[in-house]
Amino acid sequence: MLIGFIGIPNLLDSGIRVEFLGIAMTESKQELVRGTLDMLILKVVALGPSHGYAIAQRLQQISKEFFQVHQGSLYPGLHRLEDKGWLQAEWKESETGRQAKFHSLTGKGRRHMEAEVVNWERLCDAVGLVLSAEEES
């Protein structure tokens, strides 16, 4: 399943409304989704240094095909995370013998990711409470 902005490059920066899971998104909600992609990238990279294509493939695999991140969203995300100091990168030979930019998590990135995971777990718990509330008869 393609998720909103994940398959539409540059749409978040254009001021155009985006739909995410059927919800028309304002700019502030788009930031939430962009932050979600950042957290997911950080988590995948925390599993081990990876190049962009491998990150997208691993995210798709772990999510059982739910997330399909296109290059137009992935690579700007990787650059954004490098600029924030959450990822570092170095050119190395990939499994295909080609040079690829391998990303790894910095200490600052690990701390940010851990804080975001806690926030998401709290958010999911709160949504679960609302969804499990009994309806009045």
Buried (B, 14 or more C-beta within 10 A) or exposed (E): EEBBBBBBBEBBEEEEEBEBEEEEBEEEBBEEBBEBBBBBBBBBBBEEBBBBEBBBBBBBEBBEEEBBBBEBBBBBBBEBBBEEEBBBBEEEEBEEEEEBBBBBBBEEBBEBBEEBBEEBEEEEEEEEEEEEEEEEE
